[in-house]
Amino acid sequence: MTFYADLGPIDYFRSSGSPSWRAVGWLGEGKPFSQGQVSDAFVKRLGALMQRFEQPFFFMGAHACELCPASGPRASGQYNLWVPGNGVIYVVPYLIQHYIHEHHYRPPDEFLDAVLRCPDTDTSEYRAAMSAIDPHFGHEAPGG
């Protein structure tokens, strides 16, 4: 998987070239990352968002966790979640749940807060929050 520093710009998608798009949870082998506890409320809300989101496109193949031992099974995922924050959109790989549970990853506080405030991803409130930050959200296919 491509590594991006937490809260750094992300150019993985066409729209994400905007400075308002920020990476969270794009961990890579040999790259340091924050570790620690997250609240049960955050874990529950993140799980709910991951269950309900509608990704308008898919990528060719899954990304495997680079932090798991190469000799054993590795978690994988191919989806991404977008979370509206205060003037930014956080782009999160599906593996974030695995990173939190298995590798004790602790996302930045501002992302934790954004997840707790995030409307359900299949609602008009979510689309409005995303469009308020990036007017192109939902109008073009990323990457192409």
N, C-alpha and C positions, 0 to 999 in steps of 0.2 A: 504494500500500500504506500502511497505517496505520503511523506512526512510534511506536516505543516506545524509551525510553532503555535501554541495556544494564543489566541487573540491576534495573531498575525493575519495579514491579508491572504486570501485564498483565490487562486485562479483556476480551480479545477473545472469550473463551469463557465460558459460564456458570460452570463450576467454577473458571475462572482468576481469579475475583474474590477468591479466597483469597489471603492474604498470602504463602503458600508458593509461588505461581506467579510466575516471573520471566522477563522478556523478554530474549532475546539475538538480535542480528542483524536487528532490524526497522529497517533503515536507510531514510532518506528524503532526498530532494533538499534540499540546503542545510543539512542537519544534520551536525554534526561526528561522526566516528567514529574509533576507534582503528585504526591501520594498523601492519603489521609482519609478520614471519615467523611461521608456525606449523610444527610438526614434521610430517614425512612420516607418522609414526605416527598423529597426530591426523587428518590428511587421509584416510588410508586407513580409519581407524575410522569417521569421520563418513560417508564414502561407503558403507561397509558398513551402517551403521544406516539411511541413507536408502534403500538398496536393499531392506531387509528389513522395514521398518516397515509396520504395518497401521493405516491411519487409519480409524476407524469411521464417518466421515461426510465429506462433501465440501462445498465452498463453490461458489457460483454464479459461475464465472469465475475466471480467473487474475489474478495480480498481476504487473505489468511492473516491471522494474528502473527506478527513477527516477534512477539514477546514470549510466546509459548515455546517450550523446547522443540527443536526440530525433529527429535526422535519420537515424539508422541503426536496425538491428534491436535490439530490447531483449529480454533474457532474461525469461522469465516462469515462474511456478509457482503452484500452488494448494494444495499440501499443507503440513502442519506436522509437526514432530517434537517429541516431548516427551522430555526427558532427565532422569532422576532425579539429584539431587545430594545434598549434605548438608543435609537438611531442606527442600529446595526442588525444584521442578520447573521446568526451563528450557523455555520454549516458543520454538521456532526455526522460522522460515519456510524453505521448501524452497530459496529463493534464496540461503541462506547459502553454499552451495558456490560459486555464481557470484560472490558478494561477495568471498569469500576469493581465488579464482583471478584474477578480472578487476579487482577494485578494491582488492586487498591489505588487505582487512578483517582485523583480528586480534581475535577474541573475547576476553573476559576470561579470565584464567588459571583461575579456578575452574570455568568452563564447559569449558575445554580438558581439565582433569583429570576432570571428570564424564563427558565423552565417552569418554575412554580407559578408564574403569571401567564404563561402561554395559553391562549384559547385552544380548544380542540382543533386539530388540523383539518377537519372536514367541515368547518363552519365558515360562514361569511365573515365573522369577526377575525378569524385567522387570516383569511385572504386580504381583508382590509388592513390589518396590521402589517402584513408583508408588503403590500402595495404602497403603503404610506412611507416605507423605508426605501423600497426600490420599485418605481412605477412599472418596470419591465417584468416584474415577477408574474409568472403564469402566462406571459404573452409570447414567449419564444422558447425553443428547445435549447438548453444549455449544451455547450460543447461543440455545436456545429457551426 
